[in-house]
Amino acid sequence: MQGNSYLARGEAKVILNEVNSSDPSVLNRVKYEVDSAYKNRTEFINKEGRSMWRGKTISGVDVQGYLEPKTTVYPIMKIGE
């Protein structure tokens, strides 16, 4: 995948997705999945010194996010596996 021309790092390492729906059951399912991953999380400090967590949803998707309130959680895409 071609990297963002405004960034100097080159190719993307992570692909972010966004869930948009007017159906509350879809959004509730996403919250349930993220909550299940958070309950079984591993905490770590990233290279920028920020506290993060990583976990696996009930459906088997690896996700991670920052340990700050109301943060974005995103799937971890493993390219080339």
Buried (B, 14 or more C-beta within 10 A) or exposed (E): EEEEEEEEEEEBEEEEEEEEEEEEEEEEBBEEBBEBBBEEBEEEEEEEEEEBBBBBBEEEBEBBBBBEEEEEBBBEBEEEE
